[in-house]
Every structure is written in C-alpha cells, then in structure tokens.
C-alpha cells in the first residue's frame, strides 16, 4: 500500500511439544536457514534466530500486512514437515500449540539480539520454563499457568 511506513520488531518464542529436547544440535543451522526463508518469503526480515533442543527464539522485523499468528503458523507447519520428512528425530516432531510474542523498539534490538545469541550460556543456569514465565511476568502478560505449558 502506498505511503505505508513501518518499523515493527517482534521477538517470537515457542517450544517443542511437551518441551521435549528434539531439535538436533547438528541441524540447528539448517533449521534456522529454513525459517529465515519462510520469514523472508512473507516479506518480513529475520534479525536473529537461535534454538535450544526444546525451544526457539526468533527476532524479526514484521511486515504489517502479515499477521504474527499467520507467520508463526507458517513457520511451525513448514518446519514440522522439514523435520519429519527428513527424519531428524526418531519420533514425530511437533511444536507446542501457541507462542509468545513481544514487541521492541529499535533502540532495544541490540540487547534482544545479544540475549537470543547467548541462549546456550543463559540456559546453563535457567530452564526454558523459568525463562518464559519471566518474560510473561516482565511484560505484564496475564496467563493461567496450567495452560502455559502443554505437559501431556
């Protein structure tokens, strides 16, 4: 649309179903490149992607014509297919329902980038559950803890 200008930065976080540690370390780079392709294909901009065996963080510049829910759905559906078709895991891979998304101003991007880049170091002392609940509490997101994590 003519005369539409935007600057929307979002940090997207979601986990493997049941928080299972199923993302193979030797496939992280391939997974991140694939997700970058999905994001770019939606006319959005990848800033950084990093994953742990049980969850993923994505910092992206969002195109306002794309809903966050649609972007995350496309990422999840296509990466489920990538992982399962290529048999990266012994069991069927699936992402947990839902996701977290947090918005940032341009002045905060370097700090968020560093945080995502240093996930391995961060998770030596903090679990994903602790990390995720900290985000929800820090940003004042109301939630029912029994629905935050799918444990079945």
NORURZI-V241644 format. One record per run of one state. SS is the DSSP state (helix for helix, strand for strand, loop for the rest). FROM is the first residue (numbers start at 1). LEN is the number of residues. If there is no record, write none. Layout:
SS|FROM|LEN ; SS|FROM|LEN
This chain:
loop|1|8 ; strand|9|8 ; helix|17|3 ; loop|20|5 ; helix|25|17 ; loop|42|3 ; strand|45|8 ; loop|53|2 ; strand|55|7 ; loop|62|6 ; helix|68|18 ; loop|86|9 ; strand|95|1 ; loop|96|4 ; strand|100|5 ; loop|105|1 ; helix|106|12 ; loop|118|1 ; helix|119|4 ; loop|123|5 ; helix|128|11 ; loop|139|6 ; helix|145|4 ; loop|149|4
